Amino acid sequence: MLYLRIISRVLANGTSHRMFLPHLRDSSAIAFESKNYTKRYLTTTALNFKRRKTAEEKKAPRVIEFSPKKKNSSQNGEVVDVWRNMTVADLAKTSSLSLEHIQEVMLYVKGAGSIEPKARLEDQKIVKEILSKCGLRMKIVAQPERSVIEEEAKDKDVVPRPPPLEENLKQRPPVVTVMGHVDHGKTTLLDSLRGASVAASEAGGITQHIGAFTVELDNGEKVTFLDTPGHAAFSAMRARGANLTDIIVLVVAADDGVMEQTKEVLQLAKEAKVPIIVAINKIDKPGSNSDRVRKELAQHGLALEGSGGDTIAVEVSALKGLHLEELTEAVSTQATLMDLRGEYVGLMEGVVVESKVDSHRGKLSTAIVTRGTLKKGSVLVSGLAWAKVRGLFDHAGHPVSEITPGMPVEILGWRELPSAGDIILEVDSERTAHSVMRWREAKSMLEKAEGEKDAITLKQMEHDEKYKAEREQQRLAGFYRRRHKGPKPKESGPEDPTPKVNVIIKGDVHGSVEAILDVLDTYDGSAHCRLNVVHYGVGDVIQSDLEMARLFNAVIYAFSVKTPNPAPKDVGIRPVNIIYRLVDDLKKEINTKLPLVDVEEQLGEANVLQLFDINEGRKKVTVLGCRCTKGVLKKASKFKLVRAGETLAEAIELDSMRHLKNEVDAIKKDVECGLRLADQDIAVKAGDTLVCYKINQEPQETDWDPGF
């Protein structure tokens, strides 16, 4: 109706209809006479008119409705990876369904065949139908080498075999360990037995790692000897020697008697229940007394033959080779009585004696075979290390093809260095070795997590308490007050002002490094200077050690290993080959880090004879009439007031020091003088003593005592 009114007014004014017709709706049709402009007809429609919403529709929430998508039956179900010739158990694992469920579905599939877990599914159509009945789809992939589930299920550890059968046992050489106190002649005795000179090559004449070698006696029998260190720092290595051995030869010097390490060996033998043969050495040396040695051993619970006991004792001279035949006969007799036998067939078992890194051959370990026969190409596991044997060498360095029980061997081919004292077990393949390594590493990580659980829980509780306190403080402060102004403060705590010495330990063999770390554990001066071991390892000093030393400002102690040539100037490298020299050098390094201390030096003493009160202007002062009785009195130095042995005042300064009427700077012994104190409030009496002293700053020395 509105459009009709507008058109009527426009036409009344004579305006052409062409000017407004384009503005009309397309659904409307209006006809006019072209000449007289008279209205003929008009039609309208309500199809495009917008309907007004009701009050209820306006209040209702707006809902957008979409038409549902058409379902595609081919996309239903989860996709499962399948491969050719997979087993029923593989299908259950890859489809994440139980084995019983798959087997039940197979009963309704024609031609499915056997439902045993190890049965092969050769027809892919059968597999597709099985999965279809389970509501799943399949995708053909390449056959995996080993599924993850199967890998984890088969990972397990290996353990030594059960005790051998009696018919498989044969005679084996005895393992004899030579033990005793340092410098009692153990290595020299072994040199005489095998006709070689090893003691001359030992640094300082001290054996610092376990040596294992075979000696053929005059009667044709073979004996495996272990030479253990006698130094106090190598107690753990001596304990390993006692655990490996069948017989202990205890060397006691006739001129020295029973010492600390001798007592330690007696205790180890008692705990391990190992028989002892005593070799009383150095009988040719002046001042030797074999009877005294026998009495001292009896006092420590070891009764010798001829003194009411059954322990064999042989008096020898290792240097001159006296009575060595009697000692070897005693070892052979004891081994015969013990009837030592071993199993020569089956997988090899042994014990790591020592391990090291050779710059040319790589990682090596010295071991004693306890069971089975070790051959080249065998796969071994020991602790967290494994090896495929690439070479076997005897104690002289000659390659050998196989090693039988009771014999020492040097094994080449370790991926990682095994720890001394670990058990070596042979496995059937490298795959089994990898499985054992995964199992042991997982167990090691679990044990580490369990050990650190308490510390982690405590740290978490501290963090939670701190967070709750800060959150409560921010809540009480309000929004505007808790906004940070300026840069955010550093989250790291204040730096520890305590001086510290960082060290890196590199050793020739695992046992030497272990002994050095045991010695460093005895350090107890952390309150004054911290001692940090930032890295340790076996082998020569390499580039990564230098980079770590630069990063931590550390000192590298190279214990009987090679160092870079030329040595870098910005890294401290200390080559050492005797452990107590390493400790001495480390003490000097610690002393350089300790701050200087004030040390009081007494210069002289003076007795107060009489007190004089004098006037200086309007001020009344007291002058002390004194006599120097010891040393020298110096005006610039400080004084202490001592009465009846008790110090009443310290750091007293002088205003004046006079001899007669002259002002002087020093007073010698037996000279009288007048002293005026700067502090007149100090109550001095006749008969008191004034001690003149000065403070010197001197370097400190650590009181660390490692026990040797």
C-alpha positions in Angstrom: 0.0 0.0 0.0 2.9 2.3 0.7 4.2 1.8 -2.9 0.8 2.6 -4.4 0.7 5.9 -2.5 4.1 6.9 -3.7 3.3 6.0 -7.3 0.1 7.9 -7.2 1.8 11.1 -6.0 4.7 10.8 -8.5 2.3 10.3 -11.4 0.2 13.2 -10.3 3.3 15.4 -10.5 4.1 14.2 -14.0 7.2 12.1 -13.3 7.9 9.2 -15.7 7.4 5.7 -14.4 10.8 4.6 -15.7 12.5 6.5 -12.8 10.9 4.4 -10.0 10.1 1.1 -11.6 13.6 -0.3 -11.0 13.1 0.2 -7.2 10.1 -2.1 -7.0 10.2 -5.7 -6.0 10.6 -8.3 -8.8 7.5 -10.1 -7.6 5.3 -7.1 -8.1 3.8 -6.3 -11.5 2.5 -2.8 -12.2 1.0 -1.8 -15.6 0.4 1.7 -16.8 -0.9 3.3 -19.9 2.0 4.7 -21.8 0.1 7.7 -22.9 -2.4 8.8 -20.3 -0.5 7.3 -17.3 -3.6 5.7 -16.0 -3.5 2.7 -13.6 -4.5 -0.6 -15.2 -3.7 -3.4 -12.7 -1.3 -4.2 -9.7 -0.4 -7.6 -8.2 1.7 -8.3 -5.0 2.9 -11.5 -3.2 4.0 -12.3 0.4 6.6 -15.0 -0.4 9.6 -12.7 0.2 8.2 -10.9 3.2 10.0 -11.5 6.5 7.8 -12.9 9.3 8.1 -11.2 12.6 9.1 -13.4 15.6 6.8 -13.9 18.5 7.7 -13.0 22.1 8.3 -16.7 22.9 10.6 -17.1 19.9 12.6 -14.0 20.8 13.2 -15.3 24.3 14.3 -18.8 23.1 18.1 -19.4 22.6 19.3 -19.5 19.1 20.0 -23.0 17.8 21.8 -23.8 14.6 20.7 -27.1 13.1 22.8 -28.8 10.5 21.6 -31.6 8.3 23.2 -35.0 9.3 26.0 -36.2 7.1 25.5 -39.3 5.2 27.2 -42.3 6.8 29.8 -44.2 4.8 29.8 -47.8 5.8 33.4 -48.2 4.4 34.9 -45.8 7.0 33.5 -47.5 10.1 35.8 -49.3 12.5 39.4 -48.9 13.6 42.3 -49.7 11.2 44.5 -52.6 12.2 47.9 -53.4 10.7 48.2 -56.9 9.4 51.0 -58.7 7.5 51.4 -62.0 5.7 51.7 -65.3 7.6 50.9 -63.6 10.9 49.9 -65.8 13.9 46.6 -65.8 15.7 48.5 -64.3 18.8 49.9 -61.5 16.6 46.4 -60.7 15.3 45.1 -60.4 18.9 48.0 -58.2 19.9 47.9 -55.8 16.9 44.1 -55.5 17.2 44.2 -54.9 21.0 41.7 -57.7 21.6 42.1 -60.7 23.8 43.2 -64.0 22.3 40.0 -65.7 23.5 37.9 -63.1 21.6 39.8 -63.7 18.3 39.6 -67.4 18.7 35.8 -67.3 19.4 35.3 -65.1 16.3 37.3 -67.6 14.2 34.8 -70.3 15.0 32.2 -68.4 13.0 34.5 -67.8 10.0 34.4 -70.5 7.3 37.9 -71.8 6.5 39.7 -70.1 9.4 41.5 -73.2 10.3 43.3 -73.8 13.6 42.7 -71.4 16.4 46.0 -72.2 18.2 47.9 -69.0 19.2 50.9 -70.0 17.0 48.8 -71.0 14.0 49.5 -69.1 10.8 46.8 -67.0 9.0 47.9 -67.4 5.4 44.8 -66.2 3.6 44.3 -62.4 3.8 40.6 -62.8 3.0 40.1 -64.9 6.2 41.9 -62.2 8.2 39.7 -59.5 6.7 36.5 -61.4 7.5 37.7 -62.0 11.1 38.4 -58.3 11.6 35.1 -57.4 9.9 33.2 -59.5 12.4 35.1 -57.6 15.2 34.1 -54.3 13.7 37.6 -53.5 12.5 39.3 -52.8 9.2 42.7 -53.9 8.1 45.7 -52.4 6.4 48.5 -54.6 5.0 52.0 -53.6 6.2 55.5 -55.1 6.1 56.1 -57.8 8.6 57.9 -56.2 11.7 61.1 -57.7 12.9 59.6 -58.1 16.3 56.6 -56.5 17.9 57.1 -54.2 20.8 54.7 -56.3 23.0 56.6 -59.4 22.3 60.0 -57.7 22.8 59.0 -56.5 26.3 57.4 -59.9 27.1 60.7 -61.8 26.3 63.1 -59.4 28.1 64.5 -61.2 31.1 67.7 -61.6 33.0 70.2 -64.6 32.9 71.4 -66.3 36.0 74.2 -68.9 36.5 73.3 -72.5 35.7 72.3 -75.0 38.3 75.1 -77.0 40.0 76.9 -79.4 37.5 76.5 -83.1 37.5 79.2 -85.1 39.2 80.2 -86.9 36.0 80.9 -83.6 34.2 83.5 -82.5 36.7 87.2 -82.6 36.0 90.3 -81.5 37.8 91.1 -77.8 37.4 94.1 -75.5 38.4 93.8 -73.8 41.8 93.4 -70.1 42.0 96.0 -68.8 44.5 96.0 -65.2 45.7 99.1 -63.7 47.1 98.2 -61.1 49.8 99.9 -59.2 52.6 101.1 -55.8 53.7 102.7 -53.2 51.4 106.4 -53.8 50.7 106.4 -57.3 52.2 107.6 -58.8 48.9 104.4 -60.2 47.3 105.2 -59.2 43.7 108.9 -60.2 44.1 107.8 -63.6 45.2 105.6 -64.1 42.2 108.4 -62.8 39.9 110.6 -65.5 41.3 107.9 -68.2 40.8 107.3 -67.3 37.1 110.7 -66.1 36.2 109.6 -62.7 35.2 110.3 -59.2 36.6 107.1 -57.3 37.3 108.1 -55.4 40.4 110.6 -53.3 38.5 107.8 -52.0 36.3 105.5 -51.2 39.2 105.4 -47.5 40.1 107.3 -47.0 43.3 107.5 -50.8 43.7 103.8 -50.8 44.7 101.3 -53.1 42.9 98.3 -50.9 42.3 96.0 -53.3 40.4 95.3 -57.1 40.5 97.5 -59.1 38.2 96.4 -62.5 37.1 98.7 -65.1 35.4 99.4 -68.8 35.2 102.5 -70.5 36.6 103.6 -74.0 35.6 105.2 -75.7 38.6 108.1 -78.2 38.4 105.8 -81.1 38.7 103.9 -80.0 35.6 100.8 -78.7 37.4 99.4 -75.2 36.6 98.5 -72.7 39.2 96.7 -69.4 38.6 98.1 -66.6 40.7 96.5 -63.3 41.6 98.7 -60.5 42.9 96.7 -58.1 44.9 97.8 -54.6 46.2 98.9 -54.3 49.8 98.4 -50.6 50.0 95.7 -49.3 52.4 93.8 -47.6 49.6 93.1 -50.9 47.8 91.1 -52.8 50.4 88.2 -53.3 48.0 90.5 -55.0 45.5 91.9 -57.2 48.1 88.4 -58.3 49.1 87.7 -59.2 45.4 90.9 -61.3 45.4 89.7 -63.2 48.5 86.4 -63.9 46.9 88.0 -65.2 43.7 90.6 -67.4 45.3 90.8 -71.1 46.4 94.0 -70.6 48.5 95.5 -67.5 50.0 99.3 -67.2 50.3 99.8 -64.7 53.1 103.2 -63.0 52.8 104.7 -61.6 56.1 108.1 -59.9 56.2 110.3 -61.5 58.9 111.7 -58.1 59.8 108.4 -56.3 60.0 105.9 -58.7 61.4 102.1 -58.5 61.4 100.9 -55.1 60.1 97.5 -53.5 59.4 96.9 -55.1 56.0 98.0 -58.5 57.4 95.2 -58.3 59.9 92.8 -57.3 57.2 93.8 -60.4 55.1 93.2 -62.6 58.1 89.7 -61.2 58.5 88.9 -61.6 54.8 90.1 -65.2 54.8 88.0 -66.0 57.9 84.9 -64.5 56.3 85.4 -66.2 53.0 86.5 -69.5 54.6 89.6 -69.8 52.4 92.6 -71.8 53.6 95.8 -69.8 54.3 99.5 -70.7 53.6 101.9 -68.4 55.3 105.1 -67.3 53.5 107.5 -65.7 56.0 109.6 -63.6 53.6 112.9 -61.8 53.9 114.6 -64.4 56.1 117.9 -63.4 54.6 117.6 -59.8 55.7 119.5 -58.6 58.8 117.1 -58.2 61.8 114.6 -60.8 60.6 112.9 -62.8 63.3 110.6 -65.7 62.1 109.7 -66.7 65.7 108.3 -63.3 66.4 106.1 -63.5 63.3 104.8 -66.9 64.4 103.9 -65.5 67.8 102.1 -62.5 66.4 100.1 -64.6 64.0 99.1 -66.9 66.9 97.9 -63.8 68.8 95.6 -63.0 65.9 94.1 -66.5 65.8 96.2 -68.1 63.2 98.1 -71.1 64.7 100.9 -72.5 62.5 102.3 -76.0 62.2 104.7 -76.7 65.0 102.8 -74.3 67.2 99.7 -76.4 67.8 98.0 -75.5 64.5 97.5 -76.9 61.0 98.3 -73.9 58.9 101.3 -74.4 56.7 104.2 -71.9 57.1 107.2 -71.7 54.8 110.2 -69.5 55.4 111.4 -68.1 52.1 113.5 -65.4 50.5 111.7 -64.1 47.4 114.7 -62.0 46.4 117.2 -64.8 46.4 114.8 -67.6 45.6 115.3 -69.6 48.8 112.8 -72.4 49.7 110.4 -71.6 46.8 110.1 -75.3 46.0 108.7 -76.0 49.5 106.1 -73.2 49.0 105.0 -74.6 45.6 104.8 -78.1 47.1 102.6 -76.7 49.9 100.3 -75.1 47.4 100.0 -78.3 45.3 99.4 -80.4 48.4 96.7 -78.0 49.6 95.0 -78.0 46.2 95.1 -81.8 46.1 93.5 -82.0 49.5 90.7 -79.6 48.4 90.0 -81.8 45.2 89.3 -78.7 43.1 87.2 -79.6 40.0 85.3 -77.7 37.4 82.8 -78.3 34.5 84.5 -77.9 31.1 81.3 -78.1 29.0 78.3 -75.8 28.6 78.1 -72.0 28.6 81.0 -70.1 30.2 80.8 -68.5 33.6 83.5 -66.3 35.1 84.4 -63.3 37.3 85.9 -60.0 36.2 89.3 -59.4 37.9 90.1 -56.1 36.3 89.1 -53.9 33.3 90.9 -51.2 31.3 90.9 -49.3 28.1 93.9 -49.9 25.7 94.6 -47.0 23.3 95.2 -49.5 20.4 92.9 -52.5 21.2 90.0 -50.8 22.9 88.1 -52.1 26.0 89.7 -55.1 27.7 89.0 -57.1 30.8 91.0 -59.6 32.8 88.8 -62.5 34.0 89.0 -65.9 35.7 86.9 -68.7 34.0 85.0 -70.6 36.7 82.9 -72.8 34.6 82.6 -73.9 30.9 85.0 -73.2 28.1 85.4 -69.7 26.7 85.9 -69.5 22.9 86.4 -66.7 20.4 83.0 -65.4 19.1 81.1 -66.1 22.3 78.6 -63.5 23.5 79.0 -62.4 27.1 77.1 -60.3 29.6 78.5 -58.8 32.8 76.6 -56.3 34.8 75.5 -53.5 32.4 78.1 -54.5 29.8 78.1 -57.1 27.1 80.7 -58.3 24.5 81.1 -60.4 21.5 84.6 -61.9 22.0 86.9 -60.7 19.3 90.1 -62.0 20.9 91.4 -64.0 23.8 94.9 -63.5 25.3 96.9 -65.2 28.0 98.9 -63.3 30.8 101.8 -63.0 28.4 99.7 -61.3 25.7 99.7 -64.3 23.4 96.4 -65.1 21.5 94.6 -68.3 22.5 91.6 -70.1 21.0 89.9 -71.2 24.2 90.1 -70.9 28.0 89.1 -73.6 30.5 88.1 -73.3 34.2 90.6 -71.9 36.6 92.6 -70.1 34.0 93.0 -66.3 33.6 92.2 -64.6 30.3 92.2 -61.1 28.8 88.9 -60.6 26.8 88.7 -58.2 23.9 85.4 -57.0 22.5 83.5 -55.3 25.2 81.0 -52.6 24.2 81.2 -51.1 27.7 83.7 -51.7 30.4 82.5 -54.2 33.0 83.1 -53.5 36.7 85.7 -55.5 38.6 84.1 -58.2 40.6 81.1 -58.6 38.3 80.0 -62.1 37.2 80.4 -63.0 33.5 77.8 -65.2 31.9 77.7 -66.5 28.3 74.5 -66.3 26.3 73.4 -67.9 23.1 73.1 -64.8 20.8 73.5 -61.1 20.6 69.7 -60.8 20.6 69.6 -62.4 24.0 72.4 -60.1 25.2 70.4 -57.1 24.1 67.3 -58.4 25.9 69.3 -58.9 29.1 70.8 -55.4 28.8 67.3 -53.9 28.5 66.1 -55.9 31.5 69.0 -54.9 33.7 68.9 -51.3 32.6 65.2 -51.1 33.4 65.9 -52.7 36.8 68.8 -50.3 37.5 66.6 -47.3 36.7 63.8 -48.6 38.9 66.2 -49.1 41.8 67.7 -45.7 41.2 64.2 -44.2 41.3 63.3 -46.1 44.4 66.5 -44.9 46.1 65.8 -41.3 45.2 62.0 -41.5 46.0 62.4 -40.1 49.5 64.5 -37.2 48.3 62.1 -36.4 45.5 59.1 -36.5 47.8 60.9 -34.2 50.3 61.8 -31.8 47.5 58.2 -31.8 46.2 56.8 -31.1 49.7 59.2 -28.1 50.1 58.2 -26.8 46.7 54.5 -27.1 47.5 54.8 -25.4 50.8 56.7 -22.5 49.3 54.2 -22.2 46.5 51.2 -22.2 48.8 52.9 -19.5 51.0 53.6 -17.3 48.0 50.1 -17.8 46.6 48.5 -16.8 50.0 50.7 -13.8 50.2 49.7 -12.6 46.7 46.0 -13.2 47.6 46.2 -11.0 50.6 48.2 -8.3 48.8 45.4 -7.7 46.3 45.5 -7.4 42.5 47.3 -4.0 42.1 49.9 -4.6 44.9 51.0 -8.0 43.6 51.9 -6.7 40.2 55.6 -6.9 39.6 57.4 -3.6 39.0 60.6 -3.7 37.1 62.6 -6.7 35.9 61.8 -10.1 37.3 64.4 -11.2 40.0 66.7 -14.1 39.4 65.3 -17.5 40.4 68.8 -18.9 41.2 69.9 -18.7 44.8 73.0 -16.9 46.0 76.3 -18.4 45.0 78.1 -20.6 47.6 81.1 -18.6 48.8 82.9 -21.8 50.0 86.0 -22.4 47.9 86.0 -25.6 45.9 88.4 -27.9 44.0 87.0 -29.7 41.0 88.9 -32.8 39.8 88.7 -35.3 37.0 90.1 -38.8 37.6 91.3 -41.0 34.7 93.0 -44.3 35.5 94.6 -47.2 33.7 92.2 -49.9 35.2 88.8 -49.9 36.8 90.2 -51.0 40.2 92.7 -48.1 40.4 89.9 -45.6 39.7 87.7 -47.3 42.3 90.5 -47.1 44.9 91.1 -43.4 44.2 87.4 -42.6 44.6 87.3 -44.5 47.9 90.2 -42.4 49.1 88.5 -39.2 48.0 85.4 -40.3 49.9 87.4 -39.9 53.1 87.7 -36.2 52.6 86.0 -34.4 55.5 86.9 -30.8 55.0 83.9 -29.7 53.0 83.1 -26.9 55.5 86.3 -25.1 54.5 86.8 -26.3 50.9 84.6 -28.5 48.8 86.1 -31.4 46.8 84.0 -32.2 43.7 84.7 -35.2 41.4 83.0 -33.9 38.2 84.1 -37.0 36.1 86.0 -40.2 36.3 86.7 -43.0 33.9 89.2 -45.6 32.6 91.5 -44.8 29.7 93.8 -42.1 28.4 93.0 -38.4 28.7 91.0 -37.4 25.6 89.6 -34.2 24.1 86.3 -34.5 25.9 88.1 -34.6 29.3 89.9 -31.3 28.3 86.6 -29.6 27.4 85.0 -30.7 30.7 88.0 -29.5 32.6 87.7 -26.1 30.9 84.0 -25.9 31.6 84.3 -26.8 35.4 87.8 -25.3 35.9 88.9 -28.7 37.0 92.3 -30.4 37.5 92.8 -33.7 35.6 94.7 -36.5 37.5 96.0 -38.9 34.9 96.8 -42.1 36.9 99.2 -44.2 34.8 97.6 -43.2 31.5 98.7 -41.1 28.5 98.1 -37.4 28.3 97.9 -35.1 25.3 101.3 -34.0 23.9 101.8 -31.1 23.9 99.8 -30.5 27.0 97.3 -27.5 26.8 98.3 -24.5 28.8 94.8 -23.6 29.9 94.1 -27.0 31.6 95.9 -28.4 34.6 96.9 -32.1 34.0 98.8 -33.9 36.8 100.3 -37.2 35.6 100.7 -39.5 38.7 101.5 -43.2 39.1 101.4 -43.7 42.9 98.2 -43.0 44.8 99.8 -41.3 47.8 101.5 -38.8 45.5 98.1 -38.0 44.0 96.8 -37.4 47.5 99.7 -35.2 48.4 99.3 -33.1 45.2 95.5 -32.8 45.9 96.2 -31.6 49.4 98.5 -28.8 48.0 95.7 -27.9 45.6 93.2 -27.7 48.4 95.6 -25.6 50.5 95.9 -23.0 47.7 92.1 -22.5 47.8 91.8 -22.0 51.6 91.8 -18.4 52.8 94.6 -16.9 54.8 94.3 -17.2 58.6 95.4 -14.7 61.3 98.2 -16.0 63.3 99.4 -14.2 66.4 103.2 -13.6 66.7 104.4 -12.6 70.2 107.1 -9.9 70.1 107.8 -9.2 73.8 106.5 -8.7 77.3 106.7 -6.0 79.9 105.9 -5.9 83.6 103.9 -2.9 85.0 106.0 -1.6 88.0 104.1 1.5 88.9 101.3 3.9 87.8 101.9 7.7 87.5 99.1 10.2 87.1 100.2 13.4 85.2 98.4 16.4 83.9 98.3 17.4 80.2 96.7 20.7 80.1 93.4 20.3 81.9 93.3 16.5 81.2 94.6 13.9 83.7 96.2 10.8 82.2 97.9 7.7 83.6 101.4 6.6 82.6 102.6 3.1 83.2 106.1 2.6 84.4 107.2 -0.7 82.9 110.3 -2.9 82.3 110.7 -5.1 79.2 111.3 -8.6 80.4 111.2 -10.5 77.1 111.8 -9.7 73.4 111.1 -6.2 72.1 108.2 -3.7 72.7 107.1 -1.8 69.6 105.0 1.3 69.7 103.2 0.5 66.4 102.2 -3.0 67.5 99.2 -4.1 69.6 99.3 -5.1 73.3 97.3 -7.5 75.6 96.8 -7.0 79.3 97.3 -10.2 81.3 96.7 -10.5 85.0 97.3 -13.8 86.8 97.3 -15.7 83.5 94.0 -14.3 82.3 93.7 -11.9 79.4 91.7 -8.9 80.4 92.0 -6.8 77.2 93.3 -7.2 73.7 94.2 -5.0 70.7 95.4 -2.2 73.0 97.1 0.7 71.2 99.7 3.1 72.6 99.7 6.9 72.5 103.2 7.3 73.7 106.3 5.2 74.4 109.2 7.0 76.2 112.6 6.1 77.5 113.6 8.7 80.1 112.2 11.8 78.4 112.7 10.7 74.8 109.9 9.4 72.6 111.0 6.1 71.1 109.5 3.5 68.7 110.9 0.4 70.4 112.2 -0.8 73.8 114.6 -3.7 74.2 114.9 -6.3 76.9 115.7 -5.2 80.5 115.0 -1.5 79.6 112.6 0.6 81.6 110.0 2.8 79.8 106.9 4.8 80.2 103.8 3.7 78.3 100.6 5.7 77.9 97.6 3.8 76.6 95.2 5.3 74.0 92.2 4.0 76.0 92.5 5.5 79.5 89.4 3.5 80.6 91.4 0.3 80.9 92.1 -0.5 84.5 95.7 -1.4 84.9 97.4 -2.4 88.2 100.9 -2.8 89.3 102.1 -6.3 88.7 100.1 -6.8 85.4 101.8 -7.9 82.2 101.6 -6.2 78.9 102.2 -8.6 75.9 103.3 -7.0 72.7 102.2 -8.9 69.5 101.3 -8.6 65.9 99.0 -10.5 63.5 100.4 -12.3 60.5 98.3 -13.8 57.8 99.5 -17.3 56.9 98.1 -19.9 54.5 96.0 -22.7 55.9 96.7 -26.4 55.5 94.0 -29.0 55.3 93.9 -31.6 58.1 92.6 -34.3 55.7 94.0 -37.7 56.7 93.1 -40.5 54.2 94.7 -43.1 56.5 98.2 -43.5 54.9 
